[in-house]
Amino acid sequence: MIREKNKISNGVKKQVWWQPALLMFFRLSVWIVIPVIAGVFVGKWLDKKYQSEPWLFLLSVGVAFLISMVGLVKNAVSEFKKIESDDKGSADELKK
């Protein structure tokens, strides 16, 4: 039975092929889930406190959505830059 672990070959630690994709998925998922759930709870609490149903709830969920989108875009751009630099580095190695 062969287990897929981080392998060390010639002193260089190699990641399994699926690990970076899974980490990126979890990072991006957190940007969706956490702000929206926080916005829901904060919005419900504010509506109960100020008897403004549903306006503060809708406002807080909208703000949470905007925060999610900004975080997703920033993370996605940084991941694309990392992928491009990795591709450029591997292309340079192939030329040698």
N, C-alpha and C positions, 0 to 999 in steps of 0.2 A: 504494500500500500504506500503510495507516494503522496506526501503532503506538500501542498504549495505554500511555501514560506518565503520570507525574504532570503535570497540565496547570496552567498558570498563567493565570487568568482574572481580569481587573480587579485584579491584584496579589495575589490569593489563590490559594495552591497547593491544588489539589484532588487527592485520591487517586482512583485507579481503584477501581471498586466492589468488586472482589474482594480487594484488598490487606489490609484490616483483618481479614477473615474468615480469610485464610490465615495471617496473623501470630498470631491467636488460636489457630488449630489447632496451629501449631508450638509455641507456648508451653505449651499444655495437654498436648501429646504428650510434651514433655520431662519433665513431671511424672510421666508414667506410665513411660517407658522408663528413665531414668537411675537412680532409686532401686531399681527392681526388678532391673536388671542388676547394680548395685553389691551388692545384697543377695544375689544368687546367688553372686557371686564371693567375697564376704566369708564367706558361710555355708559354702561348700565349703572355703575356706581354714581356717576355725575347726574344721570337722569333721575335717580331716586333722591339724591341730595337736593337738587334744584327743581324738581317736578317739571321737567322740560321734555318729557318723552315725545318723540324719539330723536329730537334734534341733536342733543349732545352725543348720543350714541352714534348717530350717523356721521357726525363731525369727527369723532374720535376714530371710528373705523376708516373713514376717508384719509385721515392723517396717517394712520397706521399703514394703509395701503401705499401711500406715497413714500413713506419711510422704507417699506419693503422693496418698492421699485428702485429707489436710489441705491439701496444696499445690493440688490441683485445686479444692477448694471455695473456698479463698481467692482464687485467680485467677478462678474463674467469678463469684464475688460481685462482685469489682472490675470485671469486664467488664460485668456486668449493670448496675451502678451507672453506668458510663460510658455505656452505651447509653441508659439512662433519662435521664441529664442531656442527652445529645445530642438525644433526642426532645423533651424539655421545651424545649430551646433552639430547636429548629426549630418547635415549636408556638407559642412566643412570637413568633417572627418572622412566622409566618403571621397572627397576630392584628393585627399592626401594619399 
